[in-house]
Amino acid sequence: MIVARIIALLIGYGFGLFQTGYLYGKSKGIDIRKQGSGNAGTTNSLRVLGWKAGIITFAGDLLKAVFAVLLVKLIFHGTYGADTKVLELYAGFGTVLGHNFPCYLQFRGGKGIACTTGVILAVCPPAVICCAVGFLIIVGITRYVSVGSIFLVSAYLVQAIIFGQLGWLKISGASRIEFYILSACFTGMAIWRHRANIVRLMNGTENKFGTKKGDK
């Protein structure tokens, strides 16, 4: 299954290279990485280019993760059965890597939250409601997208473990542990990508949603 894991990661990385925010910005004559926070993700697209750009960027980044996961499921389900869910998660992680570190853009991409949401939707649908509702409530109250994003990935990890232990994932013991570890990698990656935001939160200088400038 080692080769299958590598293939799943590469498939995901390929999908992740579709930089929705960057490509939308270029269609408008703007390099999103040189505007606002310099991030190629949803929030910076929204702040720099408006709501339409934000919605399109979010949808594109979410869907590329969903498509990567579904493709890997289509390819490997007949061979690995329920354990294919681990390979689906590898595809999702590859998509986040491709989004965050696109090789053709000097490895300067986004922070992977929309992609991660797509992975959750495709691999562990029951976790989406808590993650999404919690994100919206936290951002609505604090106006800090970074705090909502960190909650989202943390809530996913907790739910993945709970659902796995309850047997809802329907995968074998060894694969289940691997699923947990890989889920933790999503959380760790997101927190690491938000390290500058965390410092600003601690210093009281983090930009709130709705301001002109930000770093998401």
CYANA upper distance limits for C-alpha pairs under 8 A (distance plus 0.5 A):
  1 MET  CA      5 ARG  CA      6.74
  2 ILE  CA      6 ILE  CA      6.95
  3 VAL  CA      7 ILE  CA      6.66
  4 ALA  CA      8 ALA  CA      6.55
  4 ALA  CA     76 PHE  CA      8.44
  4 ALA  CA     87 LEU  CA      7.74
  5 ARG  CA      9 LEU  CA      6.69
  5 ARG  CA     87 LEU  CA      6.38
  5 ARG  CA     90 TYR  CA      6.96
  6 ILE  CA     10 LEU  CA      6.67
  7 ILE  CA     11 ILE  CA      6.58
  8 ALA  CA     12 GLY  CA      6.65
  8 ALA  CA     72 VAL  CA      6.66
  8 ALA  CA     87 LEU  CA      6.57
  8 ALA  CA     88 GLU  CA      7.63
  8 ALA  CA     90 TYR  CA      6.27
  8 ALA  CA     91 ALA  CA      5.13
  8 ALA  CA     94 GLY  CA      7.90
  9 LEU  CA     13 TYR  CA      6.56
  9 LEU  CA     90 TYR  CA      5.85
  9 LEU  CA     91 ALA  CA      5.32
  9 LEU  CA     92 GLY  CA      8.16
  9 LEU  CA     93 PHE  CA      7.38
  9 LEU  CA     94 GLY  CA      4.94
  9 LEU  CA     95 THR  CA      8.07
 10 LEU  CA     14 GLY  CA      6.62
 10 LEU  CA     91 ALA  CA      7.89
 10 LEU  CA     94 GLY  CA      6.85
 11 ILE  CA     15 PHE  CA      6.98
 11 ILE  CA     68 ALA  CA      7.06
 11 ILE  CA     72 VAL  CA      8.17
 11 ILE  CA     91 ALA  CA      6.79
 11 ILE  CA     94 GLY  CA      7.64
 11 ILE  CA     95 THR  CA      8.29
 12 GLY  CA     16 GLY  CA      6.58
 12 GLY  CA     65 ALA  CA      7.74
 12 GLY  CA     68 ALA  CA      5.86
 12 GLY  CA     69 VAL  CA      7.99
 12 GLY  CA     90 TYR  CA      8.02
 12 GLY  CA     91 ALA  CA      4.81
 12 GLY  CA     92 GLY  CA      6.36
 12 GLY  CA     93 PHE  CA      7.41
 12 GLY  CA     94 GLY  CA      4.70
 12 GLY  CA     95 THR  CA      4.60
 12 GLY  CA     96 VAL  CA      8.22
 12 GLY  CA     98 GLY  CA      7.75
 13 TYR  CA     17 LEU  CA      6.90
 13 TYR  CA     91 ALA  CA      8.02
 13 TYR  CA     94 GLY  CA      4.88
 13 TYR  CA     95 THR  CA      5.07
 13 TYR  CA     96 VAL  CA      7.77
 13 TYR  CA     97 LEU  CA      6.65
 13 TYR  CA     98 GLY  CA      4.82
 13 TYR  CA     99 HIS  CA      8.04
 14 GLY  CA     18 PHE  CA      8.14
 14 GLY  CA     94 GLY  CA      8.42
 14 GLY  CA     95 THR  CA      7.56
 14 GLY  CA     98 GLY  CA      7.12
 15 PHE  CA     64 LYS  CA      6.27
 15 PHE  CA     65 ALA  CA      7.57
 15 PHE  CA     67 PHE  CA      8.46
 15 PHE  CA     68 ALA  CA      6.75
 15 PHE  CA     95 THR  CA      6.33
 15 PHE  CA     98 GLY  CA      7.66
 16 GLY  CA     61 ASP  CA      8.33
 16 GLY  CA     64 LYS  CA      7.18
 16 GLY  CA     65 ALA  CA      7.70
 16 GLY  CA     94 GLY  CA      7.61
 16 GLY  CA     95 THR  CA      4.61
 16 GLY  CA     96 VAL  CA      6.64
 16 GLY  CA     97 LEU  CA      7.39
 16 GLY  CA     98 GLY  CA      4.56
 16 GLY  CA     99 HIS  CA      4.95
 16 GLY  CA    102 PRO  CA      8.02
 17 LEU  CA     95 THR  CA      8.17
 17 LEU  CA     98 GLY  CA      5.53
 17 LEU  CA     99 HIS  CA      6.13
 17 LEU  CA    102 PRO  CA      5.98
 17 LEU  CA    103 CYS  CA      8.33
 18 PHE  CA     23 LEU  CA      8.49
 18 PHE  CA     61 ASP  CA      8.37
 18 PHE  CA     64 LYS  CA      8.06
 18 PHE  CA     99 HIS  CA      7.82
 19 GLN  CA     23 LEU  CA      6.48
 19 GLN  CA     40 ALA  CA      7.92
 19 GLN  CA     61 ASP  CA      7.88
 19 GLN  CA     99 HIS  CA      7.04
 19 GLN  CA    109 GLY  CA      7.95
 20 THR  CA     24 TYR  CA      6.45
 20 THR  CA     56 ILE  CA      8.02
 20 THR  CA     57 THR  CA      5.62
 20 THR  CA     60 GLY  CA      6.19
 20 THR  CA     61 ASP  CA      6.75
 21 GLY  CA     25 GLY  CA      6.51
 21 GLY  CA     32 ILE  CA      7.49
 21 GLY  CA     40 ALA  CA      6.03
 21 GLY  CA     41 GLY  CA      6.53
 21 GLY  CA     42 THR  CA      7.29
 21 GLY  CA     45 SER  CA      6.49
 21 GLY  CA     53 ALA  CA      7.84
 21 GLY  CA     54 GLY  CA      8.38
 21 GLY  CA     56 ILE  CA      8.38
 21 GLY  CA     57 THR  CA      5.50
 22 TYR  CA     26 LYS  CA      6.65
 22 TYR  CA     31 ASP  CA      6.92
 22 TYR  CA     32 ILE  CA      6.17
 22 TYR  CA     33 ARG  CA      7.81
 22 TYR  CA     40 ALA  CA      6.33
 23 LEU  CA     27 SER  CA      6.78
 24 TYR  CA     28 LYS  CA      7.20
 24 TYR  CA     53 ALA  CA      7.66
 24 TYR  CA     57 THR  CA      8.14
 25 GLY  CA     29 GLY  CA      6.79
 25 GLY  CA     30 ILE  CA      5.30
 25 GLY  CA     31 ASP  CA      6.23
 25 GLY  CA     32 ILE  CA      6.21
 25 GLY  CA     45 SER  CA      8.33
 25 GLY  CA     49 LEU  CA      8.11
 26 LYS  CA     30 ILE  CA      5.48
 26 LYS  CA     31 ASP  CA      6.21
 26 LYS  CA     32 ILE  CA      8.24
 31 ASP  CA     35 GLN  CA      7.46
 32 ILE  CA     36 GLY  CA      8.11
 32 ILE  CA     38 GLY  CA      6.83
 32 ILE  CA     39 ASN  CA      7.49
 32 ILE  CA     40 ALA  CA      6.49
 32 ILE  CA     44 ASN  CA      8.13
 32 ILE  CA     45 SER  CA      7.31
 32 ILE  CA     48 VAL  CA      8.08
 33 ARG  CA     37 SER  CA      7.99
 33 ARG  CA     38 GLY  CA      4.43
 33 ARG  CA     39 ASN  CA      5.89
 33 ARG  CA     40 ALA  CA      6.25
 33 ARG  CA    108 ARG  CA      8.44
 34 LYS  CA     38 GLY  CA      5.62
 35 GLN  CA     48 VAL  CA      7.30
 36 GLY  CA     44 ASN  CA      6.85
 36 GLY  CA     47 ARG  CA      7.87
 36 GLY  CA     48 VAL  CA      6.72
 36 GLY  CA    212 LYS  CA      8.01
 36 GLY  CA    213 LYS  CA      5.82
 36 GLY  CA    214 GLY  CA      6.93
 36 GLY  CA    215 ASP  CA      8.15
 37 SER  CA     44 ASN  CA      6.86
 37 SER  CA    213 LYS  CA      6.87
 37 SER  CA    214 GLY  CA      5.73
 37 SER  CA    215 ASP  CA      5.10
 37 SER  CA    216 LYS  CA      7.49
 38 GLY  CA     44 ASN  CA      7.95
 38 GLY  CA    215 ASP  CA      8.00
 39 ASN  CA     44 ASN  CA      6.56
 39 ASN  CA    108 ARG  CA      8.25
 39 ASN  CA    109 GLY  CA      6.94
 39 ASN  CA    110 GLY  CA      5.96
 39 ASN  CA    111 LYS  CA      8.25
 39 ASN  CA    215 ASP  CA      7.25
 39 ASN  CA    216 LYS  CA      6.83
 40 ALA  CA     44 ASN  CA      7.18
 40 ALA  CA     45 SER  CA      7.42
 40 ALA  CA    108 ARG  CA      8.25
 40 ALA  CA    109 GLY  CA      5.69
 40 ALA  CA    110 GLY  CA      5.15
 41 GLY  CA     45 SER  CA      6.77
 41 GLY  CA     57 THR  CA      7.59
 41 GLY  CA     58 PHE  CA      8.24
 41 GLY  CA    109 GLY  CA      7.73
 41 GLY  CA    110 GLY  CA      5.01
 41 GLY  CA    111 LYS  CA      7.04
 41 GLY  CA    112 GLY  CA      8.03
 41 GLY  CA    216 LYS  CA      7.22
 42 THR  CA     46 LEU  CA      6.63
 42 THR  CA     53 ALA  CA      8.50
 42 THR  CA     54 GLY  CA      5.69
 42 THR  CA     55 ILE  CA      8.00
 42 THR  CA     57 THR  CA      5.90
 42 THR  CA     58 PHE  CA      5.81
 42 THR  CA    114 ALA  CA      7.86
 42 THR  CA    216 LYS  CA      8.14
 43 THR  CA     47 ARG  CA      6.64
 43 THR  CA     54 GLY  CA      6.93
 43 THR  CA    216 LYS  CA      6.20
 44 ASN  CA     48 VAL  CA      6.43
 44 ASN  CA     54 GLY  CA      8.30
 44 ASN  CA    214 GLY  CA      7.34
 44 ASN  CA    215 ASP  CA      7.53
 44 ASN  CA    216 LYS  CA      6.60
 45 SER  CA     49 LEU  CA      5.95
 45 SER  CA     50 GLY  CA      7.41
 45 SER  CA     53 ALA  CA      6.35
 45 SER  CA     54 GLY  CA      5.70
 45 SER  CA     57 THR  CA      7.58
 46 LEU  CA     50 GLY  CA      5.06
 46 LEU  CA     51 TRP  CA      5.68
 46 LEU  CA     52 LYS  CA      7.87
 46 LEU  CA     53 ALA  CA      6.20
 46 LEU  CA     54 GLY  CA      4.49
 46 LEU  CA     55 ILE  CA      8.09
 47 ARG  CA     51 TRP  CA      8.28
 47 ARG  CA     54 GLY  CA      8.29
 47 ARG  CA    210 GLY  CA      8.09
 47 ARG  CA    211 THR  CA      8.18
 47 ARG  CA    212 LYS  CA      6.64
 47 ARG  CA    213 LYS  CA      7.62
 47 ARG  CA    214 GLY  CA      8.40
 48 VAL  CA    212 LYS  CA      8.13
 49 LEU  CA     53 ALA  CA      6.22
 49 LEU  CA     54 GLY  CA      7.94
 50 GLY  CA     54 GLY  CA      6.83
 51 TRP  CA     55 ILE  CA      6.61
 52 LYS  CA     56 ILE  CA      6.65
 53 ALA  CA     57 THR  CA      6.41
 54 GLY  CA     58 PHE  CA      6.57
 55 ILE  CA     59 ALA  CA      6.55
 56 ILE  CA     60 GLY  CA      6.47
 57 THR  CA     61 ASP  CA      6.53
 58 PHE  CA     62 LEU  CA      6.49
 58 PHE  CA    114 ALA  CA      6.27
 59 ALA  CA     63 LEU  CA      6.44
 59 ALA  CA    114 ALA  CA      8.35
 60 GLY  CA     64 LYS  CA      6.64
 61 ASP  CA     65 ALA  CA      7.27
 61 ASP  CA    114 ALA  CA      6.19
 61 ASP  CA    115 CYS  CA      5.74
 61 ASP  CA    118 GLY  CA      8.16
 62 LEU  CA     66 VAL  CA      7.05
 62 LEU  CA    114 ALA  CA      5.58
 62 LEU  CA    115 CYS  CA      5.19
 62 LEU  CA    116 THR  CA      7.87
 62 LEU  CA    117 THR  CA      6.81
 62 LEU  CA    118 GLY  CA      4.81
 62 LEU  CA    119 VAL  CA      8.13
 63 LEU  CA     67 PHE  CA      6.56
 63 LEU  CA    115 CYS  CA      8.16
 63 LEU  CA    118 GLY  CA      6.64
 64 LYS  CA     68 ALA  CA      6.66
 64 LYS  CA     95 THR  CA      8.04
 64 LYS  CA    115 CYS  CA      7.83
 64 LYS  CA    118 GLY  CA      8.16
 65 ALA  CA     69 VAL  CA      6.75
 65 ALA  CA     91 ALA  CA      8.36
 65 ALA  CA     92 GLY  CA      6.23
 65 ALA  CA     95 THR  CA      6.34
 65 ALA  CA     96 VAL  CA      8.24
 65 ALA  CA    115 CYS  CA      6.01
 65 ALA  CA    116 THR  CA      7.94
 65 ALA  CA    118 GLY  CA      5.73
 65 ALA  CA    119 VAL  CA      6.07
 66 VAL  CA     70 LEU  CA      6.67
 66 VAL  CA     92 GLY  CA      8.28
 66 VAL  CA    118 GLY  CA      5.78
 66 VAL  CA    119 VAL  CA      6.42
 66 VAL  CA    121 LEU  CA      7.80
 66 VAL  CA    122 ALA  CA      5.97
 67 PHE  CA     71 LEU  CA      6.53
 68 ALA  CA     72 VAL  CA      6.85
 68 ALA  CA     88 GLU  CA      8.45
 68 ALA  CA     91 ALA  CA      6.50
 68 ALA  CA     92 GLY  CA      7.20
 68 ALA  CA     95 THR  CA      7.73
 69 VAL  CA     73 LYS  CA      6.69
 69 VAL  CA     88 GLU  CA      5.38
 69 VAL  CA     89 LEU  CA      7.63
 69 VAL  CA     91 ALA  CA      6.07
 69 VAL  CA     92 GLY  CA      6.46
 69 VAL  CA    119 VAL  CA      7.61
 69 VAL  CA    122 ALA  CA      7.11
 69 VAL  CA    123 VAL  CA      7.89
 70 LEU  CA     74 LEU  CA      6.61
 70 LEU  CA     88 GLU  CA      7.93
 70 LEU  CA    122 ALA  CA      7.88
 71 LEU  CA     75 ILE  CA      6.73
 72 VAL  CA     76 PHE  CA      6.55
 72 VAL  CA     77 HIS  CA      8.45
 72 VAL  CA     87 LEU  CA      7.48
 72 VAL  CA     88 GLU  CA      6.40
 72 VAL  CA     91 ALA  CA      7.29
 73 LYS  CA     77 HIS  CA      5.80
 73 LYS  CA     84 THR  CA      6.89
 73 LYS  CA     85 LYS  CA      7.97
 73 LYS  CA     87 LEU  CA      8.12
 73 LYS  CA     88 GLU  CA      6.63
 74 LEU  CA     78 GLY  CA      8.35
 76 PHE  CA     80 TYR  CA      6.61
 76 PHE  CA     81 GLY  CA      8.17
 76 PHE  CA     84 THR  CA      6.77
 77 HIS  CA     81 GLY  CA      5.34
 77 HIS  CA     82 ALA  CA      7.63
 77 HIS  CA     84 THR  CA      6.03
 80 TYR  CA     84 THR  CA      5.90
 82 ALA  CA    170 LYS  CA      6.79
 82 ALA  CA    171 ILE  CA      5.98
 83 ASP  CA     87 LEU  CA      7.98
 83 ASP  CA    170 LYS  CA      8.45
 83 ASP  CA    171 ILE  CA      5.71
 83 ASP  CA    172 SER  CA      7.29
 83 ASP  CA    175 SER  CA      6.96
 84 THR  CA     88 GLU  CA      6.71
 85 LYS  CA     89 LEU  CA      6.84
 85 LYS  CA    123 VAL  CA      7.32
 85 LYS  CA    169 LEU  CA      8.45
 85 LYS  CA    171 ILE  CA      7.96
 86 VAL  CA     90 TYR  CA      6.89
 86 VAL  CA    175 SER  CA      7.10
 86 VAL  CA    176 ARG  CA      8.32
 86 VAL  CA    178 GLU  CA      7.77
 86 VAL  CA    179 PHE  CA      6.10
 87 LEU  CA     91 ALA  CA      6.77
 88 GLU  CA     92 GLY  CA      6.79
 88 GLU  CA    123 VAL  CA      7.24
 89 LEU  CA     93 PHE  CA      6.61
 89 LEU  CA    119 VAL  CA      7.70
 89 LEU  CA    123 VAL  CA      7.26
 89 LEU  CA    179 PHE  CA      7.87
 89 LEU  CA    182 LEU  CA      7.83
 89 LEU  CA    183 SER  CA      8.29
 90 TYR  CA     94 GLY  CA      6.57
 90 TYR  CA    182 LEU  CA      8.06
 91 ALA  CA     95 THR  CA      6.74
 92 GLY  CA     96 VAL  CA      6.91
 92 GLY  CA    115 CYS  CA      8.26
 92 GLY  CA    116 THR  CA      7.80
 92 GLY  CA    119 VAL  CA      5.83
 93 PHE  CA     97 LEU  CA      6.73
 93 PHE  CA    116 THR  CA      8.47
 93 PHE  CA    182 LEU  CA      8.47
 93 PHE  CA    186 PHE  CA      7.41
 94 GLY  CA     98 GLY  CA      6.61
 95 THR  CA     99 HIS  CA      6.56
 95 THR  CA    115 CYS  CA      7.54
 96 VAL  CA    100 ASN  CA      6.45
 96 VAL  CA    112 GLY  CA      5.82
 96 VAL  CA    115 CYS  CA      6.39
 96 VAL  CA    116 THR  CA      7.24
 97 LEU  CA    101 PHE  CA      6.15
 97 LEU  CA    102 PRO  CA      8.14
 97 LEU  CA    112 GLY  CA      8.38
 98 GLY  CA    102 PRO  CA      5.54
 98 GLY  CA    103 CYS  CA      8.20
 99 HIS  CA    109 GLY  CA      6.14
 99 HIS  CA    110 GLY  CA      6.54
 99 HIS  CA    111 LYS  CA      8.12
 99 HIS  CA    112 GLY  CA      6.86
 99 HIS  CA    115 CYS  CA      8.20
100 ASN  CA    107 PHE  CA      7.55
100 ASN  CA    108 ARG  CA      7.08
100 ASN  CA    109 GLY  CA      4.89
100 ASN  CA    110 GLY  CA      5.27
100 ASN  CA    111 LYS  CA      6.08
100 ASN  CA    112 GLY  CA      6.52
101 PHE  CA    105 LEU  CA      8.39
101 PHE  CA    106 GLN  CA      8.16
101 PHE  CA    107 PHE  CA      4.43
101 PHE  CA    108 ARG  CA      6.01
101 PHE  CA    109 GLY  CA      5.92
101 PHE  CA    110 GLY  CA      8.28
102 PRO  CA    106 GLN  CA      7.26
102 PRO  CA    107 PHE  CA      5.01
102 PRO  CA    108 ARG  CA      6.78
102 PRO  CA    109 GLY  CA      6.52
103 CYS  CA    107 PHE  CA      5.49
105 LEU  CA    109 GLY  CA      7.81
110 GLY  CA    216 LYS  CA      8.23
111 LYS  CA    190 ALA  CA      7.06
111 LYS  CA    193 ARG  CA      6.33
111 LYS  CA    194 HIS  CA      7.98
111 LYS  CA    216 LYS  CA      7.48
112 GLY  CA    116 THR  CA      6.41
112 GLY  CA    190 ALA  CA      7.35
113 ILE  CA    117 THR  CA      6.64
113 ILE  CA    149 SER  CA      7.03
113 ILE  CA    153 VAL  CA      8.40
113 ILE  CA    190 ALA  CA      7.65
114 ALA  CA    118 GLY  CA      6.87
115 CYS  CA    119 VAL  CA      6.83
116 THR  CA    120 ILE  CA      6.70
116 THR  CA    153 VAL  CA      8.18
116 THR  CA    186 PHE  CA      7.91
117 THR  CA    121 LEU  CA      6.65
117 THR  CA    128 VAL  CA      7.93
118 GLY  CA    122 ALA  CA      6.69
119 VAL  CA    123 VAL  CA      6.31
119 VAL  CA    124 CYS  CA      8.20
120 ILE  CA    124 CYS  CA      5.51
120 ILE  CA    125 PRO  CA      6.52
120 ILE  CA    127 ALA  CA      7.31
120 ILE  CA    128 VAL  CA      6.77
120 ILE  CA    156 TYR  CA      7.96
121 LEU  CA    125 PRO  CA      5.05
121 LEU  CA    126 PRO  CA      8.47
121 LEU  CA    127 ALA  CA      8.20
121 LEU  CA    128 VAL  CA      6.43
124 CYS  CA    128 VAL  CA      7.91
124 CYS  CA    160 ALA  CA      7.84
124 CYS  CA    169 LEU  CA      8.35
127 ALA  CA    131 CYS  CA      6.81
127 ALA  CA    155 ALA  CA      8.48
127 ALA  CA    156 TYR  CA      6.57
127 ALA  CA    159 GLN  CA      6.61
127 ALA  CA    160 ALA  CA      7.90
128 VAL  CA    132 ALA  CA      6.33
128 VAL  CA    156 TYR  CA      8.30
129 ILE  CA    133 VAL  CA      6.38
130 CYS  CA    134 GLY  CA      6.26
130 CYS  CA    155 ALA  CA      7.89
131 CYS  CA    135 PHE  CA      6.53
131 CYS  CA    151 PHE  CA      7.96
131 CYS  CA    152 LEU  CA      5.28
131 CYS  CA    153 VAL  CA      8.05
131 CYS  CA    155 ALA  CA      6.45
131 CYS  CA    156 TYR  CA      6.94
132 ALA  CA    136 LEU  CA      6.72
132 ALA  CA    152 LEU  CA      7.45
133 VAL  CA    137 ILE  CA      6.63
134 GLY  CA    138 ILE  CA      6.53
134 GLY  CA    148 GLY  CA      7.77
134 GLY  CA    151 PHE  CA      7.79
134 GLY  CA    152 LEU  CA      7.51
135 PHE  CA    139 VAL  CA      6.57
135 PHE  CA    148 GLY  CA      4.96
135 PHE  CA    149 SER  CA      7.03
135 PHE  CA    151 PHE  CA      7.11
135 PHE  CA    152 LEU  CA      6.37
136 LEU  CA    140 GLY  CA      6.30
136 LEU  CA    148 GLY  CA      7.62
137 ILE  CA    141 ILE  CA      6.62
138 ILE  CA    142 THR  CA      6.34
138 ILE  CA    143 ARG  CA      7.81
138 ILE  CA    144 TYR  CA      8.08
138 ILE  CA    147 VAL  CA      7.67
138 ILE  CA    148 GLY  CA      5.92
139 VAL  CA    143 ARG  CA      4.96
139 VAL  CA    144 TYR  CA      5.82
139 VAL  CA    145 VAL  CA      6.03
139 VAL  CA    147 VAL  CA      7.75
139 VAL  CA    148 GLY  CA      6.00
139 VAL  CA    209 PHE  CA      8.25
142 THR  CA    208 LYS  CA      8.30
143 ARG  CA    208 LYS  CA      5.60
143 ARG  CA    209 PHE  CA      5.44
143 ARG  CA    210 GLY  CA      8.27
144 TYR  CA    148 GLY  CA      7.13
144 TYR  CA    206 GLU  CA      8.20
144 TYR  CA    207 ASN  CA      7.70
144 TYR  CA    208 LYS  CA      5.57
144 TYR  CA    209 PHE  CA      6.35
145 VAL  CA    149 SER  CA      6.54
145 VAL  CA    208 LYS  CA      7.86
145 VAL  CA    209 PHE  CA      6.89
145 VAL  CA    216 LYS  CA      7.77
146 SER  CA    150 ILE  CA      6.70
146 SER  CA    194 HIS  CA      7.37
146 SER  CA    197 ASN  CA      7.04
146 SER  CA    198 ILE  CA      8.36
146 SER  CA    216 LYS  CA      7.27
147 VAL  CA    151 PHE  CA      6.70
148 GLY  CA    152 LEU  CA      6.63
149 SER  CA    153 VAL  CA      7.02
149 SER  CA    190 ALA  CA      8.42
150 ILE  CA    154 SER  CA      6.62
150 ILE  CA    187 THR  CA      8.22
150 ILE  CA    190 ALA  CA      7.41
150 ILE  CA    191 ILE  CA      6.73
151 PHE  CA    155 ALA  CA      6.34
152 LEU  CA    156 TYR  CA      6.73
153 VAL  CA    157 LEU  CA      6.91
153 VAL  CA    186 PHE  CA      7.49
153 VAL  CA    187 THR  CA      5.55
153 VAL  CA    190 ALA  CA      7.60
154 SER  CA    158 VAL  CA      6.96
154 SER  CA    187 THR  CA      6.39
155 ALA  CA    159 GLN  CA      6.68
156 TYR  CA    160 ALA  CA      6.45
156 TYR  CA    183 SER  CA      8.39
157 LEU  CA    161 ILE  CA      6.89
157 LEU  CA    180 TYR  CA      7.94
157 LEU  CA    183 SER  CA      6.29
157 LEU  CA    184 ALA  CA      6.59
157 LEU  CA    187 THR  CA      7.39
158 VAL  CA    162 ILE  CA      6.80
159 GLN  CA    163 PHE  CA      6.36
160 ALA  CA    164 GLY  CA      6.41
160 ALA  CA    180 TYR  CA      7.33
160 ALA  CA    183 SER  CA      7.83
161 ILE  CA    165 GLN  CA      6.60
161 ILE  CA    180 TYR  CA      6.69
162 ILE  CA    166 LEU  CA      6.69
163 PHE  CA    167 GLY  CA      6.77
163 PHE  CA    168 TRP  CA      5.75
163 PHE  CA    169 LEU  CA      6.89
164 GLY  CA    168 TRP  CA      6.27
164 GLY  CA    169 LEU  CA      5.74
164 GLY  CA    170 LYS  CA      8.08
164 GLY  CA    171 ILE  CA      8.50
164 GLY  CA    176 ARG  CA      7.14
167 GLY  CA    171 ILE  CA      8.16
169 LEU  CA    176 ARG  CA      8.48
171 ILE  CA    175 SER  CA      6.78
171 ILE  CA    176 ARG  CA      6.39
172 SER  CA    176 ARG  CA      6.36
173 GLY  CA    177 ILE  CA      6.93
174 ALA  CA    178 GLU  CA      6.96
175 SER  CA    179 PHE  CA      6.53
176 ARG  CA    180 TYR  CA      6.82
177 ILE  CA    181 ILE  CA      6.80
178 GLU  CA    182 LEU  CA      6.62
179 PHE  CA    183 SER  CA      6.54
180 TYR  CA    184 ALA  CA      6.69
181 ILE  CA    185 CYS  CA      6.93
182 LEU  CA    186 PHE  CA      7.19
183 SER  CA    187 THR  CA      7.19
184 ALA  CA    188 GLY  CA      6.54
185 CYS  CA    189 MET  CA      6.37
186 PHE  CA    190 ALA  CA      6.72
187 THR  CA    191 ILE  CA      6.70
188 GLY  CA    192 TRP  CA      6.55
189 MET  CA    193 ARG  CA      6.60
190 ALA  CA    194 HIS  CA      6.77
191 ILE  CA    195 ARG  CA      6.71
194 HIS  CA    198 ILE  CA      6.74
194 HIS  CA    216 LYS  CA      8.31
195 ARG  CA    199 VAL  CA      6.88
196 ALA  CA    200 ARG  CA      6.84
197 ASN  CA    201 LEU  CA      6.56
197 ASN  CA    206 GLU  CA      6.83
197 ASN  CA    215 ASP  CA      7.58
198 ILE  CA    202 MET  CA      6.72
199 VAL  CA    203 ASN  CA      6.74
200 ARG  CA    204 GLY  CA      6.33
200 ARG  CA    205 THR  CA      5.38
200 ARG  CA    206 GLU  CA      5.16
201 LEU  CA    205 THR  CA      6.60
201 LEU  CA    206 GLU  CA      5.58
206 GLU  CA    214 GLY  CA      8.36
207 ASN  CA    211 THR  CA      7.33
207 ASN  CA    213 LYS  CA      7.42
207 ASN  CA    214 GLY  CA      5.90
207 ASN  CA    215 ASP  CA      8.01
208 LYS  CA    214 GLY  CA      7.89
209 PHE  CA    214 GLY  CA      8.21
